[in-house]
C-alpha cells in the first residue's frame, strides 16, 4: 500500500516571498511522484512530475521539486510567489498498480 | 475532444434518488479513472478502467456505487439511493497508460459537484 502525507494544510505567505510545501510518501515499491494544482472552481492541473533521472524537477509557473529517496520526500518550492499562485496543491504518488494516490492537499494563500 | 469532459457540472438531488455522472475522456486514452473529492480533502480513488473492463474497483465505498465503460470510451458513474454523505465533487481522469506501463500522468476533468439534500 502507498500513502502520501502533506504536513501543512494551509501555508500563508506574503507576495514575493519564497515558499516550500512539504510532501512525504510511503511505498514498498518504486514510485512516480507528482504535484497537481487546483485553482478555485477549476480542475486539477499537472504542475510537475518525477519519473526518473535528475532528482530536481522543474515545472510550470516557476515551481520546482526535489525527490529525496532516503527521506521519502518530494517537497515543492518556489523562490518568489505571486498572488496568482493562491490555490490548493496536491502531492501524489503512482506505482505499477496503476493507481494515483493523493495527499490531503495544502492551501497556499499568498497575501499582498 | 481537447480535454476530459464531465457532465453535469452541478447536480442537486434529494436523499434516496438515483444519479448518473458522465465522463468523456480524451480521445485515444485507454485508461479512465474516477475519484471523489470531499470538501477540504484530497481526491480519493474510486475505480479505474483499462478499456472496457474495471481493472480496479477497490475504492468504491459500497454497492450503491457502480461504474461502466461499455465501449471503452465514455464512462458513467451511477449512484443508487443517494445519501447526504455522498455529497462531493466527482472527478474523472484519463491517461494513455496501458496496464503496468503507465507513468501516472492523468488528465482531469473539472468535476461534477453532487449535492444530496
Interface residues (C-beta under 8 A of the other chain):
Chain A: X4 X6 X32 X34 X36 X42 X43 X44 X45 X46 X49 X51 X90 X92 X94 X96 X97 X98 X99 X100 X101 X102 X103 X104 X105
Chain B: X4 X31 X33 X35 X40 X41 X42 X43 X44 X45 X48 X50 X55 X56 X91 X93 X97 X99 X100 X102 X103 X104 X105 X106 X107 X108 X109 X110 X111
